[in-house]
Amino acid sequence: METLALDGVAVERVDEIDSTSSELMRRARAGRTDAVLLVARRQTAGRGRLGRSWASAPGASLTFSLGLALAPSDWSGLSLAVGVSLAECLHPRIQLKWPNDLWFEGRKLGGILIETATSSDAPASALRYAVVGVGLNILPTDAQGLSVPPACLAELVPGIDAETALQEVAGPLVATVHAFESFGFTPFQARFMARDALRDRTVQLSGGARGTAHGVTERGSLLVHTEAGMQAVTSAEVSVRPA
């Protein structure tokens, strides 16, 4: 196994854990807000957006969480910026599905979950501890019970393994999160749009409205043109699917 060194970020590896993100959130609430990348070979209770589970098996997936104290002026669009970083590191054909999925040919390749915690022991300049959870399918996975069929990185990069993928994405991800803290989502907007899986497609919101997706704003909101006019979708609780 190659040694992974990140500037200012400790790297920890575990064979099995309930969830890397859950562990870093527990630490943050206990006052441990050090910068760390926690990588698990297997998660027994991995979590995705809207409470969905994320299955992982040793070698078949890459699951890790990056935790560090951040104080951006605006948190909007962080999951999109993270998606841009991952996709650009992995393959030109990977698309991004708002707000937190990596897609390949209409199938889900990976997901991102952003969580934050506030600790009384955190310095005043670090208002929140951010946990960036990432799950990527490396090898083919069972599609049973999944609302979106899965894709895997091995389809795009034959022979790749989880460790190689981690080596590719970890350093740029840390740099991306720091750049987001300084400059927000604006520098990532055009890069997201270049890989936008929903742009110009008919989509349906979880509330029932249908419309056409028209990219994202400088704050990462999804623009959807509906019968009621253009809507800027911002809520993390809104699910968007191609119709």
C-alpha positions as CSV (number, residue, x, y, z in Angstrom):
1,M,0.0,0.0,0.0
2,E,1.4,3.4,-1.0
3,T,1.9,6.0,1.7
4,L,-0.5,8.9,1.4
5,A,0.8,12.2,2.6
6,L,-1.4,15.3,2.8
7,D,-0.3,18.8,3.7
8,G,-1.7,19.6,7.1
9,V,-4.1,16.7,7.1
10,A,-3.5,13.4,9.1
11,V,-4.4,10.2,7.2
12,E,-6.1,7.4,9.2
13,R,-7.1,4.0,7.9
14,V,-9.5,1.4,9.4
15,D,-10.5,-2.0,8.2
16,E,-14.1,-1.6,9.3
17,I,-16.3,1.1,10.8
18,D,-20.0,2.0,10.9
19,S,-19.4,5.2,8.9
20,T,-16.3,7.4,8.5
21,S,-18.5,10.5,8.5
22,S,-20.3,9.4,11.6
23,E,-17.0,8.8,13.4
24,L,-15.7,12.3,12.5
25,M,-18.9,13.9,13.5
26,R,-18.7,12.1,16.9
27,R,-15.1,13.4,17.3
28,A,-16.1,16.9,16.4
29,R,-18.9,17.0,18.9
30,A,-16.4,15.8,21.5
31,G,-14.2,18.8,20.7
32,R,-11.7,17.0,18.4
33,T,-11.6,19.2,15.3
34,D,-8.2,18.3,13.9
35,A,-7.9,17.9,10.1
36,V,-8.1,14.3,9.2
37,L,-8.8,12.0,6.2
38,L,-10.4,8.8,7.5
39,V,-10.5,5.9,5.1
40,A,-12.4,2.6,5.6
41,R,-12.0,-0.6,3.7
42,R,-15.6,-1.4,4.7
43,Q,-18.5,0.5,6.2
44,T,-21.3,-1.3,8.0
45,A,-23.6,1.7,8.1
46,G,-22.5,4.1,5.4
47,R,-24.9,7.0,4.8
48,G,-25.9,9.0,1.8
49,R,-28.1,12.0,1.3
50,L,-31.7,12.1,2.5
51,G,-30.9,9.2,4.9
52,R,-30.1,6.7,2.2
53,S,-27.7,3.9,3.0
54,W,-24.4,3.4,1.1
55,A,-23.2,-0.2,0.9
56,S,-19.4,-0.8,0.8
57,A,-17.3,-3.9,0.5
58,P,-13.5,-4.2,0.8
59,G,-12.0,-3.5,-2.6
60,A,-15.3,-3.0,-4.4
61,S,-15.6,0.7,-3.3
62,L,-13.7,3.6,-2.0
63,T,-15.2,5.2,1.2
64,F,-13.6,8.0,3.1
65,S,-14.3,11.2,4.9
66,L,-12.3,14.4,5.1
67,G,-12.8,16.5,8.2
68,L,-11.5,19.9,8.9
69,A,-12.5,23.3,10.4
70,L,-13.7,25.8,7.8
71,A,-15.1,29.3,7.9
72,P,-16.2,30.2,4.3
73,S,-18.3,33.3,3.9
74,D,-21.0,31.1,2.2
75,W,-21.3,27.4,2.4
76,S,-23.5,27.1,-0.7
77,G,-22.2,24.9,-3.4
78,L,-19.5,23.0,-1.4
79,S,-20.8,19.5,-2.5
80,L,-20.7,20.7,-6.1
81,A,-17.1,21.9,-5.8
82,V,-16.2,18.6,-4.2
83,G,-17.8,16.8,-7.1
84,V,-15.9,18.9,-9.6
85,S,-12.6,18.0,-7.9
86,L,-13.4,14.2,-7.9
87,A,-14.6,14.1,-11.5
88,E,-11.7,16.0,-12.9
89,C,-9.2,13.8,-11.1
90,L,-10.8,10.5,-12.2
91,H,-12.0,10.7,-15.8
92,P,-13.2,13.2,-18.5
93,R,-16.4,11.2,-19.1
94,I,-17.7,11.5,-15.5
95,Q,-20.7,13.7,-15.2
96,L,-22.1,15.5,-12.1
97,K,-25.7,15.2,-11.0
98,W,-26.9,18.1,-8.8
99,P,-26.3,18.3,-5.9
100,N,-24.0,15.5,-4.9
101,D,-23.7,12.6,-7.3
102,L,-21.1,11.4,-9.8
103,W,-22.7,9.8,-12.9
104,F,-21.5,7.8,-15.9
105,E,-23.9,7.2,-18.7
106,G,-26.9,7.9,-16.6
107,R,-25.9,5.6,-13.7
108,K,-24.6,6.5,-10.3
109,L,-20.8,6.2,-9.9
110,G,-20.4,7.9,-6.5
111,G,-21.9,10.2,-3.9
112,I,-20.9,13.0,-1.6
113,L,-22.4,13.9,1.8
114,I,-21.5,17.2,3.5
115,E,-22.1,17.5,7.2
116,T,-21.0,20.2,9.7
117,A,-20.7,20.3,13.5
118,T,-20.0,23.1,15.9
119,S,-17.7,22.5,18.9
120,S,-17.3,24.8,21.9
121,D,-13.6,24.0,21.8
122,A,-13.2,25.1,18.2
123,P,-11.3,28.4,17.6
124,A,-13.5,31.5,16.9
125,S,-12.2,31.7,13.3
126,A,-13.3,28.1,12.7
127,L,-17.0,28.4,13.1
128,R,-17.8,24.9,11.9
129,Y,-16.2,21.5,11.5
130,A,-17.0,20.2,8.0
131,V,-17.1,16.5,7.2
132,V,-16.9,15.7,3.5
133,G,-18.0,12.1,3.0
134,V,-17.2,10.3,-0.3
135,G,-18.3,7.0,-1.7
136,L,-17.1,5.7,-5.1
137,N,-18.0,2.4,-6.7
138,I,-14.7,0.9,-7.9
139,L,-16.0,-2.5,-9.1
140,P,-19.4,-3.6,-10.3
141,T,-22.0,-3.7,-7.6
142,D,-25.4,-5.3,-7.1
143,A,-28.2,-3.1,-8.5
144,Q,-31.0,-4.8,-6.4
145,G,-32.9,-2.3,-4.4
146,L,-31.3,0.8,-5.9
147,S,-33.4,3.5,-7.5
148,V,-30.6,4.5,-9.9
149,P,-28.5,1.7,-11.5
150,P,-24.9,1.8,-10.4
151,A,-21.8,2.4,-12.5
152,C,-18.2,1.7,-11.4
153,L,-14.8,3.3,-12.0
154,A,-13.4,0.1,-13.5
155,E,-15.6,0.7,-16.5
156,L,-13.7,3.8,-17.3
157,V,-10.3,2.9,-15.9
158,P,-9.7,-0.9,-16.3
159,G,-7.6,-2.3,-13.5
160,I,-8.0,0.6,-11.1
161,D,-8.3,-0.2,-7.4
162,A,-9.5,1.7,-4.4
163,E,-6.0,2.8,-3.3
164,T,-5.1,4.1,-6.7
165,A,-8.3,6.1,-6.8
166,L,-7.6,7.5,-3.3
167,Q,-4.1,8.6,-4.3
168,E,-5.6,10.4,-7.3
169,V,-8.3,12.3,-5.5
170,A,-7.1,13.0,-2.0
171,G,-4.6,15.8,-2.5
172,P,-6.7,17.8,-5.0
173,L,-9.8,17.4,-2.7
174,V,-8.0,19.1,0.2
175,A,-6.9,21.9,-2.1
176,T,-10.4,22.3,-3.4
177,V,-12.0,22.6,0.0
178,H,-9.5,25.3,1.0
179,A,-10.1,27.1,-2.3
180,F,-13.8,27.0,-1.7
181,E,-13.3,28.4,1.8
182,S,-11.4,31.4,0.3
183,F,-13.4,32.0,-2.9
184,G,-16.7,30.2,-2.6
185,F,-18.4,28.3,-5.5
186,T,-18.0,30.9,-8.2
187,P,-14.6,29.6,-9.5
188,F,-16.2,26.1,-9.8
189,Q,-19.4,27.1,-11.6
190,A,-18.2,26.8,-15.2
191,R,-16.4,23.6,-14.4
192,F,-19.5,22.1,-12.9
193,M,-21.6,23.2,-15.9
194,A,-19.1,21.4,-18.2
195,R,-20.1,18.1,-16.6
196,D,-23.7,18.9,-15.7
197,A,-25.7,15.7,-16.2
198,L,-29.1,17.5,-15.9
199,R,-28.5,20.5,-18.1
200,D,-31.3,21.0,-20.7
201,R,-33.0,17.8,-19.5
202,T,-36.5,17.5,-18.3
203,V,-36.4,16.9,-14.5
204,Q,-38.9,16.3,-11.8
205,L,-38.6,17.7,-8.3
206,S,-39.6,15.6,-5.3
207,G,-42.5,18.1,-4.7
208,G,-44.0,17.0,-8.0
209,A,-43.1,20.0,-10.2
210,R,-41.5,19.3,-13.6
211,G,-39.3,21.5,-15.7
212,T,-36.1,21.9,-17.7
213,A,-32.8,22.2,-15.9
214,H,-30.7,25.2,-17.0
215,G,-27.5,24.8,-15.1
216,V,-26.5,26.3,-11.7
217,T,-26.1,29.8,-10.3
218,E,-22.9,31.3,-8.8
219,R,-24.1,30.0,-5.4
220,G,-24.7,26.5,-6.7
221,S,-28.5,26.6,-6.9
222,L,-30.1,24.5,-9.6
223,L,-32.1,26.5,-12.1
224,V,-35.3,24.7,-13.3
225,H,-37.7,26.3,-15.7
226,T,-41.2,25.2,-14.7
227,E,-44.7,26.3,-15.7
228,A,-44.5,28.8,-12.9
229,G,-41.3,30.3,-14.3
230,M,-37.6,29.8,-13.4
231,Q,-37.0,28.3,-10.0
232,A,-33.7,28.3,-8.1
233,V,-33.6,25.0,-6.2
234,T,-31.5,25.2,-3.1
235,S,-33.0,22.9,-0.5
236,A,-30.9,19.8,0.4
237,E,-34.2,18.1,1.0
238,V,-35.4,18.4,-2.6
239,S,-34.6,15.4,-4.8
240,V,-34.2,15.9,-8.5
241,R,-34.5,13.2,-11.1
242,P,-34.5,13.2,-14.9
243,A,-38.1,12.7,-16.0
